Amino acid sequence: MEEYFLRTMAAPHQARKLSKTAVFLLRQYLLDEELLHDIDLALCEACFNVVMHAYPDGHLGDVEITVRLEPEGFVELRVADWGRGLDWERVRFENPGTSAESGRGLFILRKLADALEYGSAEGKNQVVIRKNIGSSAWKNSASIP
């Protein structure tokens, strides 16, 4: 298993660069561009939720992505913050409809992930996104940097 940590300030531009960096890293291991697109979308949604909801009233804080790779098995993405958490038990994973201006992030995450979890401990909140990935989607281990 390999693990990488990426962290930046929870601001829109920085968070987007962080998710793009994670996808760039994953591109070194994965062949499937559609899969990489789905991972990029999931990371963007999770990071955007941190930017919009974790640090209210102009407070500054960080967003962190942990990438865990189990070649020929899965990719696990942990998106963490140290801001205001959420009540996971009250989260609705329904499509809010075409007229809604927000509220799609967790719905999209649920659709893209094979497993989706949330946890909070010692001031750190994190969403865990897991994608099971078959062996055909991985680059040959001999070609991995």
MDAnalysis code that builds the backbone (N, CA, C; Angstrom):
import MDAnalysis as mda
import numpy as np

u = mda.Universe.empty(435, n_residues=145, atom_resindex=np.repeat(np.arange(145), 3), trajectory=True)
u.add_TopologyAttr("name", ["N", "CA", "C"] * 145)
u.add_TopologyAttr("resid", np.arange(1, 146))
u.add_TopologyAttr("resname", ["MET", "GLU", "GLU", "TYR", "PHE", "LEU", "ARG", "THR", "MET", "ALA", "ALA", "PRO", "HIS", "GLN", "ALA", "ARG", "LYS", "LEU", "SER", "LYS", "THR", "ALA", "VAL", "PHE", "LEU", "LEU", "ARG", "GLN", "TYR", "LEU", "LEU", "ASP", "GLU", "GLU", "LEU", "LEU", "HIS", "ASP", "ILE", "ASP", "LEU", "ALA", "LEU", "CYS", "GLU", "ALA", "CYS", "PHE", "ASN", "VAL", "VAL", "MET", "HIS", "ALA", "TYR", "PRO", "ASP", "GLY", "HIS", "LEU", "GLY", "ASP", "VAL", "GLU", "ILE", "THR", "VAL", "ARG", "LEU", "GLU", "PRO", "GLU", "GLY", "PHE", "VAL", "GLU", "LEU", "ARG", "VAL", "ALA", "ASP", "TRP", "GLY", "ARG", "GLY", "LEU", "ASP", "TRP", "GLU", "ARG", "VAL", "ARG", "PHE", "GLU", "ASN", "PRO", "GLY", "THR", "SER", "ALA", "GLU", "SER", "GLY", "ARG", "GLY", "LEU", "PHE", "ILE", "LEU", "ARG", "LYS", "LEU", "ALA", "ASP", "ALA", "LEU", "GLU", "TYR", "GLY", "SER", "ALA", "GLU", "GLY", "LYS", "ASN", "GLN", "VAL", "VAL", "ILE", "ARG", "LYS", "ASN", "ILE", "GLY", "SER", "SER", "ALA", "TRP", "LYS", "ASN", "SER", "ALA", "SER", "ILE", "PRO"])
u.atoms.positions = np.array([
    [0.849, -1.175, 0.000],
    [0.000, 0.000, 0.000],
    [0.891, 1.233, 0.000],
    [0.473, 2.240, -0.745],
    [1.175, 3.521, -0.763],
    [0.216, 4.593, -0.282],
    [0.782, 5.649, 0.321],
    [-0.042, 6.715, 0.886],
    [0.640, 8.054, 0.640],
    [-0.159, 9.039, 0.233],
    [0.336, 10.386, -0.042],
    [-0.557, 11.393, 0.666],
    [0.054, 12.486, 1.148],
    [-0.681, 13.535, 1.852],
    [-0.502, 14.854, 1.111],
    [-1.615, 15.543, 0.888],
    [-1.616, 16.852, 0.240],
    [-2.444, 17.790, 1.104],
    [-1.963, 19.017, 1.290],
    [-2.687, 19.939, 2.170],
    [-2.493, 21.375, 1.701],
    [-3.558, 22.166, 1.803],
    [-3.500, 23.577, 1.447],
    [-4.596, 24.331, 2.190],
    [-4.635, 25.645, 1.964],
    [-5.667, 26.482, 2.562],
    [-7.008, 26.190, 1.875],
    [-8.075, 26.201, 2.644],
    [-9.417, 25.908, 2.120],
    [-10.006, 27.148, 1.459],
    [-9.490, 27.454, 0.291],
    [-10.004, 28.527, -0.555],
    [-10.246, 27.903, -1.930],
    [-11.198, 28.422, -2.701],
    [-11.575, 27.749, -3.949],
    [-10.400, 27.412, -4.872],
    [-9.560, 28.381, -5.180],
    [-8.471, 28.144, -6.131],
    [-7.461, 27.133, -5.583],
    [-7.100, 27.273, -4.325],
    [-6.124, 26.358, -3.728],
    [-6.681, 24.940, -3.618],
    [-7.945, 24.823, -3.226],
    [-8.559, 23.497, -3.093],
    [-8.645, 22.807, -4.452],
    [-8.927, 23.565, -5.498],
    [-8.985, 22.988, -6.848],
    [-7.606, 22.495, -7.274],
    [-6.568, 23.283, -6.991],
    [-5.209, 22.847, -7.308],
    [-4.850, 21.575, -6.543],
    [-5.323, 21.485, -5.311],
    [-5.052, 20.302, -4.494],
    [-5.680, 19.054, -5.118],
    [-6.947, 19.157, -5.529],
    [-7.604, 17.996, -6.131],
    [-6.958, 17.638, -7.468],
    [-6.556, 18.627, -8.254],
    [-5.862, 18.362, -9.518],
    [-4.524, 17.669, -9.276],
    [-3.820, 18.058, -8.217],
    [-2.547, 17.421, -7.876],
    [-2.759, 15.960, -7.513],
    [-3.818, 15.678, -6.766],
    [-4.122, 14.288, -6.406],
    [-4.404, 13.455, -7.653],
    [-5.146, 14.006, -8.600],
    [-5.448, 13.285, -9.836],
    [-4.177, 13.098, -10.670],
    [-3.320, 14.115, -10.710],
    [-2.036, 13.984, -11.404],
    [-1.236, 12.818, -10.821],
    [-1.221, 12.732, -9.516],
    [-0.533, 11.631, -8.835],
    [-1.148, 10.282, -9.229],
    [-2.472, 10.204, -9.202],
    [-3.158, 8.951, -9.533],
    [-2.944, 8.539, -10.987],
    [-2.754, 9.526, -11.856],
    [-2.516, 9.231, -13.267],
    [-1.223, 8.421, -13.457],
    [-0.327, 8.490, -12.501],
    [0.909, 7.703, -12.568],
    [0.629, 6.215, -12.343],
    [-0.523, 5.902, -11.772],
    [-0.871, 4.525, -11.414],
    [-2.020, 3.943, -12.227],
    [-2.918, 4.801, -12.691],
    [-4.155, 4.333, -13.328],
    [-4.191, 4.661, -14.814],
    [-4.755, 3.751, -15.594],
    [-4.871, 3.916, -17.042],
    [-6.193, 4.544, -17.468],
    [-7.241, 4.298, -16.740],
    [-8.614, 4.598, -17.136],
    [-8.932, 6.085, -16.942],
    [-9.020, 6.829, -18.053],
    [-9.285, 8.273, -17.985],
    [-10.686, 8.575, -17.447],
    [-11.648, 7.732, -17.756],
    [-13.003, 7.938, -17.228],
    [-13.012, 7.792, -15.706],
    [-12.294, 6.818, -15.214],
    [-12.149, 6.627, -13.771],
    [-11.457, 7.833, -13.133],
    [-10.401, 8.323, -13.766],
    [-9.701, 9.506, -13.249],
    [-10.621, 10.726, -13.242],
    [-11.470, 10.844, -14.257],
    [-12.438, 11.942, -14.292],
    [-13.416, 11.838, -13.122],
    [-13.917, 10.637, -12.856],
    [-14.837, 10.439, -11.727],
    [-14.159, 10.781, -10.398],
    [-12.903, 10.380, -10.247],
    [-12.162, 10.692, -9.022],
    [-11.966, 12.197, -8.897],
    [-11.643, 12.859, -10.014],
    [-11.484, 14.313, -10.006],
    [-12.783, 14.995, -9.583],
    [-13.895, 14.549, -10.140],
    [-15.196, 15.123, -9.783],
    [-15.496, 14.912, -8.299],
    [-15.249, 13.712, -7.801],
    [-15.496, 13.423, -6.382],
    [-14.629, 14.303, -5.484],
    [-13.352, 14.435, -5.812],
    [-12.463, 15.277, -5.006],
    [-12.871, 16.741, -5.069],
    [-13.259, 17.205, -6.244],
    [-13.718, 18.598, -6.371],
    [-14.936, 18.853, -5.494],
    [-15.891, 17.949, -5.525],
    [-17.098, 18.109, -4.711],
    [-16.765, 18.091, -3.223],
    [-15.923, 17.158, -2.803],
    [-15.569, 17.062, -1.384],
    [-14.798, 18.299, -0.932],
    [-13.846, 18.748, -1.741],
    [-13.071, 19.945, -1.376],
    [-13.949, 21.195, -1.381],
    [-14.855, 21.286, -2.352],
    [-15.753, 22.439, -2.407],
    [-16.651, 22.477, -1.174],
    [-17.098, 21.313, -0.704],
    [-17.890, 21.274, 0.531],
    [-17.095, 21.820, 1.712],
    [-15.814, 21.491, 1.779],
    [-14.969, 22.042, 2.849],
    [-14.903, 23.558, 2.720],
    [-14.614, 24.046, 1.520],
    [-14.492, 25.492, 1.299],
    [-15.782, 26.208, 1.681],
    [-16.929, 25.649, 1.296],
    [-18.209, 26.326, 1.509],
    [-18.774, 26.176, 2.918],
    [-18.485, 25.054, 3.587],
    [-19.195, 24.759, 4.828],
    [-18.340, 24.590, 6.079],
    [-17.087, 24.230, 5.940],
    [-16.292, 23.898, 7.133],
    [-15.860, 25.121, 7.927],
    [-15.590, 26.203, 7.231],
    [-15.044, 27.387, 7.901],
    [-15.959, 28.587, 7.645],
    [-17.031, 28.710, 8.431],
    [-17.988, 29.799, 8.210],
    [-17.464, 31.146, 8.700],
    [-18.173, 32.173, 8.332],
    [-17.918, 33.537, 8.816],
    [-16.506, 34.020, 8.527],
    [-15.945, 33.608, 7.403],
    [-14.642, 34.108, 7.001],
    [-13.453, 33.526, 7.733],
    [-13.680, 32.533, 8.588],
    [-12.551, 31.898, 9.267],
    [-11.729, 31.109, 8.252],
    [-10.430, 31.112, 8.452],
    [-9.542, 30.384, 7.552],
    [-9.178, 29.037, 8.145],
    [-8.937, 28.090, 7.286],
    [-8.523, 26.762, 7.715],
    [-7.969, 25.991, 6.537],
    [-7.612, 24.756, 6.779],
    [-6.990, 23.925, 5.755],
    [-7.920, 22.822, 5.272],
    [-7.580, 22.314, 4.105],
    [-8.183, 21.103, 3.559],
    [-7.028, 20.162, 3.225],
    [-7.229, 18.891, 3.509],
    [-6.182, 17.896, 3.299],
    [-6.756, 16.718, 2.532],
    [-5.993, 16.222, 1.578],
    [-6.359, 15.000, 0.863],
    [-5.299, 13.952, 1.165],
    [-5.749, 12.796, 1.603],
    [-4.873, 11.639, 1.749],
    [-5.263, 10.646, 0.663],
    [-4.291, 10.230, -0.120],
    [-4.505, 9.252, -1.183],
    [-3.863, 7.945, -0.735],
    [-4.659, 6.899, -0.646],
    [-4.146, 5.562, -0.313],
    [-4.381, 4.653, -1.511],
    [-3.332, 3.981, -1.914],
    [-3.392, 3.101, -3.080],
    [-3.099, 1.670, -2.679],
    [-3.965, 0.790, -3.097],
    [-3.698, -0.639, -2.988],
    [-3.744, -1.153, -4.421],
    [-2.563, -1.190, -5.098],
    [-2.549, -1.564, -6.507],
    [-3.317, -2.855, -6.778],
    [-4.080, -2.787, -7.866],
    [-4.960, -3.867, -8.307],
    [-6.050, -4.169, -7.287],
    [-6.368, -3.181, -6.455],
    [-7.412, -3.353, -5.456],
    [-8.330, -2.150, -5.352],
    [-7.810, -1.043, -4.792],
    [-8.667, 0.117, -4.570],
    [-7.840, 1.392, -4.431],
    [-8.554, 2.507, -4.519],
    [-8.024, 3.823, -4.174],
    [-8.934, 4.362, -3.088],
    [-8.329, 4.865, -2.019],
    [-9.086, 5.494, -0.941],
    [-8.635, 6.941, -0.848],
    [-9.608, 7.845, -0.839],
    [-9.357, 9.280, -0.775],
    [-10.000, 9.814, 0.494],
    [-9.201, 10.443, 1.323],
    [-9.716, 11.047, 2.547],
    [-9.599, 12.559, 2.414],
    [-10.727, 13.245, 2.496],
    [-10.737, 14.703, 2.426],
    [-11.080, 15.205, 3.819],
    [-10.133, 15.948, 4.419],
    [-10.265, 16.335, 5.828],
    [-10.208, 17.844, 6.006],
    [-10.829, 18.282, 7.100],
    [-10.752, 19.678, 7.533],
    [-10.797, 19.705, 9.052],
    [-10.560, 20.882, 9.607],
    [-10.575, 21.070, 11.055],
    [-11.589, 22.146, 11.423],
    [-12.631, 22.253, 10.610],
    [-13.658, 23.259, 10.820],
    [-14.909, 22.672, 11.439],
    [-16.024, 23.263, 11.046],
    [-17.320, 22.811, 11.533],
    [-17.665, 21.493, 10.848],
    [-17.965, 20.498, 11.628],
    [-18.323, 19.188, 11.083],
    [-19.756, 19.171, 10.594],
    [-20.211, 17.992, 10.209],
    [-21.600, 17.877, 9.794],
    [-22.251, 16.707, 10.503],
    [-23.565, 16.763, 10.571],
    [-24.338, 15.699, 11.209],
    [-24.640, 14.639, 10.155],
    [-23.758, 13.650, 10.056],
    [-23.840, 12.624, 9.021],
    [-25.157, 11.861, 9.068],
    [-25.705, 11.703, 10.264],
    [-26.968, 10.971, 10.405],
    [-28.130, 11.707, 9.737],
    [-28.004, 13.013, 9.588],
    [-29.090, 13.805, 8.999],
    [-28.885, 14.088, 7.516],
    [-27.775, 13.632, 6.968],
    [-27.476, 13.889, 5.560],
    [-28.463, 13.129, 4.682],
    [-28.989, 13.835, 3.688],
    [-29.878, 13.217, 2.708],
    [-29.108, 13.088, 1.402],
    [-29.076, 11.890, 0.871],
    [-28.327, 11.631, -0.348],
    [-29.233, 11.620, -1.573],
    [-30.245, 12.462, -1.542],
    [-31.187, 12.532, -2.655],
    [-30.766, 13.632, -3.618],
    [-31.141, 13.457, -4.871],
    [-30.900, 14.491, -5.861],
    [-31.819, 15.665, -5.535],
    [-31.274, 16.858, -5.335],
    [-32.118, 17.990, -4.958],
    [-32.960, 18.536, -6.102],
    [-32.767, 18.040, -7.307],
    [-33.577, 18.486, -8.433],
    [-32.913, 19.602, -9.218],
    [-33.459, 19.861, -10.381],
    [-32.850, 20.827, -11.295],
    [-33.008, 22.270, -10.848],
    [-33.994, 22.562, -10.024],
    [-34.202, 23.948, -9.594],
    [-33.346, 24.335, -8.388],
    [-32.741, 23.361, -7.721],
    [-31.911, 23.649, -6.541],
    [-30.606, 24.319, -6.963],
    [-30.157, 25.270, -6.155],
    [-28.907, 25.966, -6.440],
    [-27.715, 25.324, -5.750],
    [-27.958, 24.420, -4.826],
    [-26.871, 23.727, -4.134],
    [-27.422, 22.410, -3.593],
    [-26.559, 21.669, -2.888],
    [-27.016, 20.446, -2.253],
    [-26.754, 19.172, -3.032],
    [-25.949, 19.267, -4.081],
    [-25.680, 18.087, -4.899],
    [-24.389, 17.365, -4.529],
    [-23.523, 18.005, -3.776],
    [-22.191, 17.469, -3.513],
    [-22.176, 16.071, -2.946],
    [-22.866, 15.852, -1.848],
    [-22.862, 14.529, -1.223],
    [-23.634, 13.512, -2.058],
    [-24.660, 13.964, -2.770],
    [-25.379, 13.083, -3.692],
    [-24.423, 12.573, -4.772],
    [-23.629, 13.476, -5.337],
    [-22.655, 13.098, -6.363],
    [-21.605, 12.164, -5.784],
    [-21.111, 12.482, -4.592],
    [-20.111, 11.612, -3.959],
    [-20.648, 10.200, -3.766],
    [-21.876, 10.087, -3.307],
    [-22.482, 8.774, -3.079],
    [-22.575, 7.989, -4.394],
    [-22.894, 8.682, -5.481],
    [-23.015, 8.014, -6.780],
    [-21.657, 7.563, -7.324],
    [-20.607, 8.335, -7.069],
    [-19.290, 8.040, -7.629],
    [-18.485, 7.040, -6.807],
    [-18.758, 6.950, -5.521],
    [-17.954, 6.110, -4.627],
    [-18.520, 4.699, -4.525],
    [-17.631, 3.738, -4.339],
    [-18.071, 2.385, -4.001],
    [-18.397, 2.300, -2.520],
    [-17.749, 3.138, -1.729],
    [-18.054, 3.268, -0.299],
    [-17.792, 4.716, 0.088],
    [-18.656, 5.256, 0.934],
    [-18.535, 6.640, 1.387],
    [-18.793, 6.672, 2.880],
    [-17.841, 7.232, 3.629],
    [-17.957, 7.310, 5.083],
    [-17.584, 8.710, 5.546],
    [-18.016, 9.020, 6.753],
    [-17.659, 10.290, 7.379],
    [-17.287, 10.010, 8.824],
    [-16.282, 10.701, 9.294],
    [-15.890, 10.562, 10.686],
    [-15.324, 11.861, 11.213],
    [-15.374, 12.006, 12.521],
    [-14.827, 13.186, 13.172],
    [-14.207, 12.754, 14.489],
    [-12.955, 13.159, 14.691],
    [-12.260, 12.820, 15.930],
    [-11.192, 13.869, 16.203],
    [-11.127, 14.304, 17.438],
    [-10.114, 15.253, 17.893],
    [-10.041, 16.490, 16.998],
    [-11.202, 16.987, 16.587],
    [-11.276, 18.206, 15.796],
    [-11.055, 18.036, 14.308],
    [-10.784, 16.833, 13.865],
    [-10.557, 16.567, 12.439],
    [-11.772, 15.847, 11.862],
    [-12.355, 16.440, 10.834],
    [-13.498, 15.859, 10.129],
    [-12.992, 15.289, 8.813],
    [-13.486, 14.124, 8.429],
    [-13.057, 13.614, 7.130],
    [-14.115, 12.761, 6.453],
    [-14.188, 12.955, 5.154],
    [-15.003, 12.127, 4.283],
    [-14.053, 11.136, 3.627],
    [-14.429, 9.870, 3.634],
    [-13.606, 8.818, 3.041],
    [-14.338, 8.282, 1.813],
    [-13.680, 8.405, 0.670],
    [-14.225, 7.966, -0.611],
    [-13.396, 6.763, -1.059],
    [-14.060, 5.666, -1.313],
    [-13.325, 4.467, -1.743],
    [-13.827, 4.029, -3.110],
    [-12.877, 3.783, -4.006],
    [-13.174, 3.248, -5.335],
    [-12.459, 1.917, -5.475],
    [-13.224, 0.854, -5.697],
    [-12.640, -0.451, -5.993],
    [-12.240, -0.445, -7.463],
    [-11.010, -0.858, -7.730],
    [-10.478, -0.737, -9.082],
    [-9.886, -2.073, -9.511],
    [-10.437, -2.609, -10.582],
    [-9.958, -3.887, -11.102],
    [-8.554, -3.800, -11.663],
    [-7.924, -4.933, -11.808],
    [-6.522, -4.977, -12.227],
    [-6.293, -4.384, -13.613],
    [-7.281, -4.435, -14.500],
    [-7.091, -3.915, -15.858],
    [-6.969, -2.393, -15.903],
    [-7.389, -1.689, -14.864],
    [-7.325, -0.227, -14.839],
    [-5.986, 0.304, -14.332],
    [-5.144, -0.580, -13.803],
    [-3.855, -0.165, -13.237],
    [-2.752, -0.276, -14.279],
    [-1.813, 0.654, -14.212],
    [-0.624, 0.541, -15.053],
    [0.208, -0.628, -14.558],
    [1.007, -1.162, -15.432],
    [1.915, -2.247, -15.075],
    [2.811, -1.787, -13.939],
    [2.915, -2.578, -12.887],
    [3.702, -2.178, -11.713],
    [5.151, -1.876, -12.066],
    [5.670, -2.455, -13.141],
    [7.051, -2.175, -13.545],
    [7.200, -0.763, -14.083],
    [6.091, -0.170, -14.565],
    [6.170, 1.180, -15.128],
    [5.831, 2.266, -14.127],
    [5.467, 1.902, -12.912],
    [5.111, 2.885, -11.892],
    [6.382, 3.535, -11.367],
    [6.392, 4.884, -11.312],
    [7.604, 5.585, -10.857],
    [7.965, 5.262, -9.430],
])
